[in-house]
Amino acid sequence: MTIKGGAAFMGWNTSWTEILGFATGAVCVWLVARQHIANWPVGIANNLFFIVLFTQAGLYADAGLQIVFIALAAYGWWSWTHGGGPGTAGTLPVRRTTRAEWVWLVAAGAVGTAALTLLLGRVSDSTVPFWDALTTGLSLMATYGQCRKLLESWWLWIAADLVYIPLYASKGLYLTSVLYTGFLALCVAGLVGWHRTLPARGARMTLEATA
């Protein structure tokens, strides 16, 4: 599939929208792994490029997801700078996901995936309604976790990327597929890096009890 307004990049027919989405996406994930606050505005720019790109590719759930990402980015931007609570100088620390958070995250993700699969199958011409919905659900779960600096959000991103890579390739979005392969590597690096910054066990238990 060749997208209108295309350009040649690494021998593929692509578009400037996809190239810019590639660049801002890579920078954003790198900044998240480093816990740098600039990931949020860069991520918003990435979302805007992907709204256009995914709409053109017929990945409507992924396109709509970008709008939700923008709202979550605004929340995450605030949370990272003001959500740390007493004794943290306002900076949000990395912590593990609590059992209660897992329960409602998994429940919300499952319900959302099922509902979106049915919706896309009925009101759109999507050829991959379930996979489009599944990646949407996983991404929303992971983004919320990122907003709260939950360590396990990286595992959710890894799961999503493992589906995104072949999904985008099947749609002819080869550059984006390569980008998500890079995301997968960055997610592993982010998981390792965030794990190293976890508070000591006693302090972590206190944080989880007050979460």
Buried (B, 14 or more C-beta within 10 A) or exposed (E): EEBEEBBEBEEBBBBEBBBBBBBBBBBBBBBBBEBBEEBBBBBBBBBBBBBBBBBBBBBBBBBBBBEBBBEBBEBBBEBBEEBBEEEEEEBBBBBBBEEEBBEEBEEBBEEBBBEBBEBBEEEBEBEBBBBBBBBBBBBBBBBBBBBBBBBBBBBBBBBBBBBBBEBBBEBBBBBBBBBBBBBBEBBBBBBEBBEEEBBEEEEBEBBBEEB
